[in-house]
Amino acid sequence: MTRIIERMFITHPQSVDESYLEHFGFAMRFSGLLFAAAGAALIHALVPCLFEKTASGIVRQLYARTANRGN
């Protein structure tokens, strides 16, 4: 049972040099930014002159933050 809990909550955060709570915070912020990008893309789909580069800018920013984590 302990190995299952360790695998579920500890192994991955350690692989990116974070504690569980640090990883939780990072993932929550990441999720919020993805949600914002999705909203901007939806509005852009409806009114193309709005948020022309917002979603792609957020995705680029997130990629830059995560591309080399754990290496």
C-alpha positions as CSV (number, residue, x, y, z in Angstrom):
1,M,0.0,0.0,0.0
2,T,2.8,2.4,0.8
3,R,4.4,1.9,-2.6
4,I,1.1,2.7,-4.3
5,I,0.8,6.0,-2.3
6,E,4.4,6.8,-3.0
7,R,3.9,6.2,-6.7
8,M,0.6,8.3,-6.8
9,F,1.8,11.3,-4.9
10,I,5.6,11.4,-4.6
11,T,7.5,9.8,-7.5
12,H,6.5,12.2,-10.2
13,P,6.9,15.4,-8.2
14,Q,10.4,14.2,-7.2
15,S,11.2,13.6,-10.8
16,V,10.8,17.3,-11.5
17,D,12.6,18.3,-8.2
18,E,9.4,19.4,-6.4
19,S,7.5,18.4,-3.3
20,Y,3.9,17.3,-3.6
21,L,2.6,20.8,-2.6
22,E,5.0,22.6,-5.0
23,H,3.9,20.3,-7.8
24,F,0.2,20.8,-6.9
25,G,0.7,24.6,-7.0
26,F,2.5,24.5,-10.3
27,A,-0.1,22.2,-11.9
28,M,-3.0,24.4,-10.6
29,R,-1.4,27.5,-12.1
30,F,-0.8,25.6,-15.3
31,S,-4.4,24.4,-15.4
32,G,-5.6,28.0,-14.9
33,L,-3.5,29.3,-17.7
34,L,-4.7,26.5,-20.0
35,F,-8.3,27.4,-19.1
36,A,-7.6,31.1,-19.9
37,A,-6.0,30.0,-23.3
38,A,-9.1,27.9,-24.1
39,G,-11.4,30.8,-23.2
40,A,-9.4,33.2,-25.4
41,A,-9.4,30.7,-28.3
42,L,-13.2,30.3,-28.0
43,I,-13.8,34.0,-28.0
44,H,-11.3,34.3,-31.0
45,A,-13.3,31.6,-32.9
46,L,-16.5,33.7,-32.5
47,V,-14.9,37.1,-33.0
48,P,-11.7,36.7,-34.9
49,C,-10.4,40.2,-34.3
50,L,-10.3,39.5,-30.5
51,F,-7.5,37.7,-28.7
52,E,-5.6,37.1,-32.0
53,K,-2.4,35.9,-30.3
54,T,-3.4,35.3,-26.7
55,A,-4.0,31.5,-26.7
56,S,-0.8,30.8,-28.7
57,G,1.2,33.1,-26.5
58,I,0.0,31.3,-23.3
59,V,0.8,27.9,-24.9
60,R,4.3,29.1,-25.8
61,Q,4.8,30.4,-22.3
62,L,3.7,27.1,-20.8
63,Y,5.9,25.1,-23.1
64,A,8.9,27.3,-22.2
65,R,8.2,26.6,-18.5
66,T,7.9,22.8,-18.9
67,A,10.1,21.8,-21.8
68,N,13.2,20.9,-19.7
69,R,11.6,20.0,-16.3
70,G,13.1,16.9,-14.8
71,N,16.1,16.8,-17.2
